[in-house]
Each structure stands twice: as C-alpha cells, then as structure tokens.
Amino acid sequence: MDATVKTTKSGIIGGILGGISLLYVIINTLLILNFFTGLIAAEKLQGLPIIAPIFLVPLMIVPAIIGFFIKKDKLCL
C-alpha cells in the first residue's frame, strides 16, 4: 500500500514539473508574439521577451527533465 501512495505522489510531482515547463513555453510564446505584433503596449519590457529565452531555457529544462524521470508521460516529454 505504501508503494501505491508513493507512486501517486511522485506522479503528481512529475505532472506539476511538466506543467511548469509547458506553462513557461506558453507564456514566453505569448510575450514574443506581443513583441512582434504590439497588441498590448508593454514599453517597459522592450526586448526582454526576445533575450529572456537565452537565459531562462536552461533553467526550465531542469524541471522538465526531473518530471520526465519521475513520471514518463506525454506532458513531460
């Protein structure tokens, strides 16, 4: 019974980590599209949406890899 509870908790953690990585991709894509189209005035951000992925992608790969090793599903992949 303990193994089942542990598997369920690790599955939830893996799903959360995969969701965090996916959420980052969605937010970053929306920021880049807004930068090119100018739908919402975000003058304070200037070129941040274009340069941020260079520094943040390695940080977001870590939760994706950990989530994939914990719970090997399509979301984490």
N, CA, C and O atoms as CSV, one atom per row, in Angstrom:
chain,resi,resn,atom,element,x,y,z
A,1,MET,N,N,0.821,-1.193,0.000
A,1,MET,CA,C,0.000,0.000,0.000
A,1,MET,C,C,0.864,1.255,0.000
A,1,MET,O,O,0.504,2.243,-0.639
A,2,ASP,N,N,1.989,1.238,0.699
A,2,ASP,CA,C,2.861,2.400,0.723
A,2,ASP,C,C,3.445,2.698,-0.651
A,2,ASP,O,O,3.629,3.864,-0.999
A,3,ALA,N,N,3.737,1.671,-1.433
A,3,ALA,CA,C,4.301,1.872,-2.765
A,3,ALA,C,C,3.301,2.564,-3.680
A,3,ALA,O,O,3.687,3.374,-4.523
A,4,THR,N,N,2.016,2.251,-3.519
A,4,THR,CA,C,0.988,2.879,-4.341
A,4,THR,C,C,0.869,4.365,-4.021
A,4,THR,O,O,0.757,5.187,-4.930
A,5,VAL,N,N,0.891,4.711,-2.752
A,5,VAL,CA,C,0.814,6.113,-2.346
A,5,VAL,C,C,2.043,6.862,-2.830
A,5,VAL,O,O,1.926,7.992,-3.303
A,6,LYS,N,N,3.218,6.257,-2.722
A,6,LYS,CA,C,4.444,6.912,-3.160
A,6,LYS,C,C,4.429,7.135,-4.667
A,6,LYS,O,O,4.854,8.191,-5.137
A,7,THR,N,N,3.945,6.155,-5.434
A,7,THR,CA,C,3.863,6.297,-6.877
A,7,THR,C,C,2.898,7.411,-7.238
A,7,THR,O,O,3.168,8.176,-8.164
A,8,THR,N,N,1.798,7.521,-6.546
A,8,THR,CA,C,0.823,8.560,-6.836
A,8,THR,C,C,1.405,9.943,-6.534
A,8,THR,O,O,1.230,10.871,-7.323
A,9,LYS,N,N,2.087,10.087,-5.414
A,9,LYS,CA,C,2.688,11.378,-5.071
A,9,LYS,C,C,3.775,11.751,-6.074
A,9,LYS,O,O,3.860,12.909,-6.485
A,10,SER,N,N,4.603,10.797,-6.473
A,10,SER,CA,C,5.649,11.112,-7.440
A,10,SER,C,C,5.044,11.423,-8.793
A,10,SER,O,O,5.590,12.232,-9.543
A,11,GLY,N,N,3.922,10.794,-9.118
A,11,GLY,CA,C,3.237,11.103,-10.371
A,11,GLY,C,C,2.696,12.518,-10.382
A,11,GLY,O,O,2.746,13.204,-11.403
A,12,ILE,N,N,2.180,12.950,-9.250
A,12,ILE,CA,C,1.665,14.317,-9.139
A,12,ILE,C,C,2.801,15.320,-9.253
A,12,ILE,O,O,2.675,16.329,-9.947
A,13,ILE,N,N,3.908,15.048,-8.575
A,13,ILE,CA,C,5.066,15.950,-8.641
A,13,ILE,C,C,5.606,16.006,-10.060
A,13,ILE,O,O,5.938,17.084,-10.552
A,14,GLY,N,N,5.697,14.858,-10.725
A,14,GLY,CA,C,6.162,14.838,-12.108
A,14,GLY,C,C,5.242,15.618,-13.030
A,14,GLY,O,O,5.707,16.314,-13.933
A,15,GLY,N,N,3.949,15.507,-12.808
A,15,GLY,CA,C,2.990,16.255,-13.616
A,15,GLY,C,C,3.083,17.752,-13.376
A,15,GLY,O,O,2.954,18.543,-14.311
A,16,ILE,N,N,3.303,18.139,-12.143
A,16,ILE,CA,C,3.449,19.566,-11.824
A,16,ILE,C,C,4.701,20.134,-12.482
A,16,ILE,O,O,4.657,21.223,-13.054
A,17,LEU,N,N,5.808,19.416,-12.409
A,17,LEU,CA,C,7.043,19.892,-13.030
A,17,LEU,C,C,6.907,19.984,-14.546
A,17,LEU,O,O,7.402,20.928,-15.162
A,18,GLY,N,N,6.246,19.018,-15.139
A,18,GLY,CA,C,5.998,19.083,-16.583
A,18,GLY,C,C,5.093,20.253,-16.938
A,18,GLY,O,O,5.299,20.922,-17.951
A,19,GLY,N,N,4.095,20.497,-16.104
A,19,GLY,CA,C,3.192,21.628,-16.332
A,19,GLY,C,C,3.888,22.968,-16.211
A,19,GLY,O,O,3.578,23.897,-16.956
A,20,ILE,N,N,4.832,23.082,-15.276
A,20,ILE,CA,C,5.599,24.325,-15.119
A,20,ILE,C,C,6.406,24.608,-16.381
A,20,ILE,O,O,6.443,25.742,-16.858
A,21,SER,N,N,7.042,23.588,-16.913
A,21,SER,CA,C,7.828,23.773,-18.129
A,21,SER,C,C,6.943,24.159,-19.304
A,21,SER,O,O,7.301,25.029,-20.098
A,22,LEU,N,N,5.791,23.517,-19.414
A,22,LEU,CA,C,4.870,23.831,-20.501
A,22,LEU,C,C,4.291,25.231,-20.339
A,22,LEU,O,O,4.123,25.945,-21.328
A,23,LEU,N,N,3.988,25.630,-19.123
A,23,LEU,CA,C,3.467,26.969,-18.868
A,23,LEU,C,C,4.486,28.035,-19.254
A,23,LEU,O,O,4.122,29.078,-19.797
A,24,TYR,N,N,5.766,27.776,-18.973
A,24,TYR,CA,C,6.800,28.731,-19.359
A,24,TYR,C,C,6.835,28.908,-20.872
A,24,TYR,O,O,6.966,30.030,-21.362
A,25,VAL,N,N,6.721,27.833,-21.601
A,25,VAL,CA,C,6.754,27.908,-23.069
A,25,VAL,C,C,5.576,28.728,-23.579
A,25,VAL,O,O,5.741,29.551,-24.479
A,26,ILE,N,N,4.402,28.517,-23.020
A,26,ILE,CA,C,3.211,29.248,-23.464
A,26,ILE,C,C,3.349,30.737,-23.164
A,26,ILE,O,O,3.065,31.567,-24.027
A,27,ILE,N,N,3.781,31.086,-21.957
A,27,ILE,CA,C,3.927,32.495,-21.587
A,27,ILE,C,C,4.992,33.170,-22.446
A,27,ILE,O,O,4.800,34.295,-22.906
A,28,ASN,N,N,6.107,32.487,-22.662
A,28,ASN,CA,C,7.173,33.077,-23.454
A,28,ASN,C,C,6.733,33.273,-24.905
A,28,ASN,O,O,7.075,34.282,-25.521
A,29,THR,N,N,5.985,32.327,-25.453
A,29,THR,CA,C,5.482,32.462,-26.819
A,29,THR,C,C,4.538,33.653,-26.930
A,29,THR,O,O,4.601,34.408,-27.900
A,30,LEU,N,N,3.668,33.822,-25.950
A,30,LEU,CA,C,2.759,34.963,-25.973
A,30,LEU,C,C,3.511,36.286,-25.869
A,30,LEU,O,O,3.139,37.255,-26.530
A,31,LEU,N,N,4.556,36.343,-25.055
A,31,LEU,CA,C,5.345,37.573,-24.948
A,31,LEU,C,C,6.051,37.900,-26.262
A,31,LEU,O,O,6.112,39.063,-26.663
A,32,ILE,N,N,6.581,36.886,-26.927
A,32,ILE,CA,C,7.261,37.127,-28.203
A,32,ILE,C,C,6.262,37.574,-29.269
A,32,ILE,O,O,6.546,38.492,-30.038
A,33,LEU,N,N,5.094,36.931,-29.318
A,33,LEU,CA,C,4.078,37.355,-30.280
A,33,LEU,C,C,3.625,38.784,-30.005
A,33,LEU,O,O,3.409,39.556,-30.939
A,34,ASN,N,N,3.481,39.139,-28.739
A,34,ASN,CA,C,3.111,40.508,-28.391
A,34,ASN,C,C,4.215,41.491,-28.784
A,34,ASN,O,O,3.925,42.615,-29.191
A,35,PHE,N,N,5.460,41.080,-28.665
A,35,PHE,CA,C,6.578,41.946,-29.032
A,35,PHE,C,C,6.534,42.277,-30.523
A,35,PHE,O,O,6.763,43.422,-30.914
A,36,PHE,N,N,6.241,41.285,-31.348
A,36,PHE,CA,C,6.230,41.500,-32.794
A,36,PHE,C,C,4.946,42.161,-33.287
A,36,PHE,O,O,4.987,42.961,-34.223
A,37,THR,N,N,3.809,41.842,-32.674
A,37,THR,CA,C,2.549,42.403,-33.142
A,37,THR,C,C,2.181,43.705,-32.445
A,37,THR,O,O,1.503,44.543,-33.040
A,38,GLY,N,N,2.607,43.898,-31.210
A,38,GLY,CA,C,2.304,45.123,-30.476
A,38,GLY,C,C,0.849,45.229,-30.063
A,38,GLY,O,O,0.321,46.337,-29.969
A,39,LEU,N,N,0.185,44.107,-29.813
A,39,LEU,CA,C,-1.217,44.146,-29.411
A,39,LEU,C,C,-1.408,44.848,-28.074
A,39,LEU,O,O,-2.343,45.632,-27.912
A,40,ILE,N,N,-0.535,44.576,-27.122
A,40,ILE,CA,C,-0.608,45.197,-25.800
A,40,ILE,C,C,0.651,46.029,-25.612
A,40,ILE,O,O,1.761,45.532,-25.799
A,41,ALA,N,N,0.483,47.271,-25.249
A,41,ALA,CA,C,1.633,48.155,-25.071
A,41,ALA,C,C,2.426,47.743,-23.834
A,41,ALA,O,O,1.957,47.888,-22.706
A,42,ALA,N,N,3.611,47.239,-24.057
A,42,ALA,CA,C,4.491,46.846,-22.962
A,42,ALA,C,C,5.859,47.478,-23.203
A,42,ALA,O,O,6.841,46.785,-23.469
A,43,GLU,N,N,5.903,48.786,-23.106
A,43,GLU,CA,C,7.127,49.519,-23.423
A,43,GLU,C,C,8.244,49.252,-22.423
A,43,GLU,O,O,9.422,49.350,-22.767
A,44,LYS,N,N,7.887,48.916,-21.195
A,44,LYS,CA,C,8.921,48.672,-20.189
A,44,LYS,C,C,9.676,47.379,-20.458
A,44,LYS,O,O,10.831,47.244,-20.055
A,45,LEU,N,N,9.033,46.417,-21.140
A,45,LEU,CA,C,9.699,45.147,-21.412
A,45,LEU,C,C,10.723,45.261,-22.544
A,45,LEU,O,O,11.724,44.545,-22.537
A,46,GLN,N,N,10.497,46.126,-23.492
A,46,GLN,CA,C,11.324,46.359,-24.668
A,46,GLN,C,C,11.766,45.049,-25.304
A,46,GLN,O,O,10.913,44.361,-25.864
A,47,GLY,N,N,13.018,44.657,-25.261
A,47,GLY,CA,C,13.495,43.454,-25.928
A,47,GLY,C,C,13.606,42.243,-25.024
A,47,GLY,O,O,14.162,41.221,-25.429
A,48,LEU,N,N,13.092,42.334,-23.816
A,48,LEU,CA,C,13.204,41.234,-22.863
A,48,LEU,C,C,12.615,39.922,-23.374
A,48,LEU,O,O,13.238,38.880,-23.173
A,49,PRO,N,N,11.440,39.912,-24.029
A,49,PRO,CA,C,10.906,38.632,-24.497
A,49,PRO,C,C,11.793,37.934,-25.530
A,49,PRO,O,O,11.719,36.715,-25.684
A,50,ILE,N,N,12.614,38.680,-26.222
A,50,ILE,CA,C,13.488,38.077,-27.225
A,50,ILE,C,C,14.762,37.535,-26.571
A,50,ILE,O,O,15.265,36.487,-26.977
A,51,ILE,N,N,15.283,38.232,-25.574
A,51,ILE,CA,C,16.550,37.831,-24.955
A,51,ILE,C,C,16.351,36.865,-23.780
A,51,ILE,O,O,17.249,36.075,-23.488
A,52,ALA,N,N,15.218,36.907,-23.110
A,52,ALA,CA,C,14.982,36.074,-21.927
A,52,ALA,C,C,15.121,34.575,-22.186
A,52,ALA,O,O,15.668,33.878,-21.333
A,53,PRO,N,N,14.656,34.044,-23.317
A,53,PRO,CA,C,14.799,32.593,-23.516
A,53,PRO,C,C,16.234,32.102,-23.501
A,53,PRO,O,O,16.489,30.960,-23.118
A,54,ILE,N,N,17.160,32.924,-23.901
A,54,ILE,CA,C,18.568,32.516,-23.915
A,54,ILE,C,C,19.025,32.155,-22.504
A,54,ILE,O,O,19.808,31.221,-22.328
A,55,PHE,N,N,18.549,32.876,-21.512
A,55,PHE,CA,C,18.970,32.645,-20.139
A,55,PHE,C,C,18.018,31.730,-19.366
A,55,PHE,O,O,18.450,31.011,-18.466
A,56,LEU,N,N,16.736,31.750,-19.704
A,56,LEU,CA,C,15.752,31.011,-18.918
A,56,LEU,C,C,15.491,29.593,-19.407
A,56,LEU,O,O,15.042,28.755,-18.625
A,57,VAL,N,N,15.757,29.302,-20.665
A,57,VAL,CA,C,15.507,27.956,-21.174
A,57,VAL,C,C,16.321,26.903,-20.430
A,57,VAL,O,O,15.762,25.860,-20.091
A,58,PRO,N,N,17.606,27.115,-20.156
A,58,PRO,CA,C,18.322,26.103,-19.375
A,58,PRO,C,C,17.718,25.882,-17.989
A,58,PRO,O,O,17.761,24.768,-17.468
A,59,LEU,N,N,17.159,26.929,-17.390
A,59,LEU,CA,C,16.523,26.774,-16.079
A,59,LEU,C,C,15.211,25.992,-16.174
A,59,LEU,O,O,14.857,25.264,-15.246
A,60,MET,N,N,14.497,26.136,-17.274
A,60,MET,CA,C,13.226,25.443,-17.429
A,60,MET,C,C,13.405,24.014,-17.933
A,60,MET,O,O,12.472,23.215,-17.862
A,61,ILE,N,N,14.571,23.690,-18.430
A,61,ILE,CA,C,14.832,22.314,-18.849
A,61,ILE,C,C,14.972,21.414,-17.627
A,61,ILE,O,O,14.607,20.240,-17.684
A,62,VAL,N,N,15.488,21.938,-16.539
A,62,VAL,CA,C,15.704,21.144,-15.324
A,62,VAL,C,C,14.394,20.561,-14.786
A,62,VAL,O,O,14.349,19.357,-14.536
A,63,PRO,N,N,13.303,21.361,-14.589
A,63,PRO,CA,C,12.055,20.741,-14.123
A,63,PRO,C,C,11.493,19.738,-15.128
A,63,PRO,O,O,10.882,18.743,-14.737
A,64,ALA,N,N,11.696,19.994,-16.414
A,64,ALA,CA,C,11.192,19.064,-17.421
A,64,ALA,C,C,11.915,17.724,-17.332
A,64,ALA,O,O,11.280,16.673,-17.422
A,65,ILE,N,N,13.214,17.750,-17.159
A,65,ILE,CA,C,13.986,16.505,-17.062
A,65,ILE,C,C,13.625,15.753,-15.780
A,65,ILE,O,O,13.433,14.538,-15.804
A,66,ILE,N,N,13.533,16.473,-14.669
A,66,ILE,CA,C,13.175,15.823,-13.404
A,66,ILE,C,C,11.772,15.236,-13.495
A,66,ILE,O,O,11.543,14.105,-13.066
A,67,GLY,N,N,10.838,15.994,-14.047
A,67,GLY,CA,C,9.477,15.496,-14.209
A,67,GLY,C,C,9.407,14.297,-15.127
A,67,GLY,O,O,8.601,13.393,-14.904
A,68,PHE,N,N,10.237,14.274,-16.155
A,68,PHE,CA,C,10.240,13.142,-17.076
A,68,PHE,C,C,10.770,11.885,-16.407
A,68,PHE,O,O,10.249,10.795,-16.640
A,69,PHE,N,N,11.801,12.021,-15.578
A,69,PHE,CA,C,12.326,10.851,-14.892
A,69,PHE,C,C,11.374,10.336,-13.819
A,69,PHE,O,O,11.341,9.136,-13.547
A,70,ILE,N,N,10.604,11.226,-13.211
A,70,ILE,CA,C,9.640,10.813,-12.193
A,70,ILE,C,C,8.420,10.169,-12.835
A,70,ILE,O,O,7.998,9.084,-12.434
A,71,LYS,N,N,7.856,10.841,-13.831
A,71,LYS,CA,C,6.626,10.364,-14.465
A,71,LYS,C,C,6.795,10.477,-15.968
A,71,LYS,O,O,6.684,11.570,-16.524
A,72,LYS,N,N,7.052,9.401,-16.607
A,72,LYS,CA,C,7.306,9.390,-18.050
A,72,LYS,C,C,5.982,9.392,-18.805
A,72,LYS,O,O,5.433,8.340,-19.133
A,73,ASP,N,N,5.476,10.607,-19.077
A,73,ASP,CA,C,4.238,10.730,-19.829
A,73,ASP,C,C,4.417,11.754,-20.953
A,73,ASP,O,O,5.502,12.306,-21.137
A,74,LYS,N,N,3.354,11.994,-21.689
A,74,LYS,CA,C,3.443,12.888,-22.854
A,74,LYS,C,C,3.645,14.337,-22.439
A,74,LYS,O,O,4.341,15.074,-23.137
A,75,LEU,N,N,3.063,14.770,-21.333
A,75,LEU,CA,C,3.201,16.153,-20.888
A,75,LEU,C,C,4.669,16.484,-20.590
A,75,LEU,O,O,5.161,17.538,-20.992
A,76,CYS,N,N,5.354,15.600,-19.897
A,76,CYS,CA,C,6.746,15.844,-19.559
A,76,CYS,C,C,7.652,15.712,-20.783
A,76,CYS,O,O,8.671,16.394,-20.884
A,77,LEU,N,N,7.281,14.847,-21.692
A,77,LEU,CA,C,8.100,14.678,-22.891
A,77,LEU,C,C,8.015,15.918,-23.753
A,77,LEU,O,O,8.637,15.977,-24.813
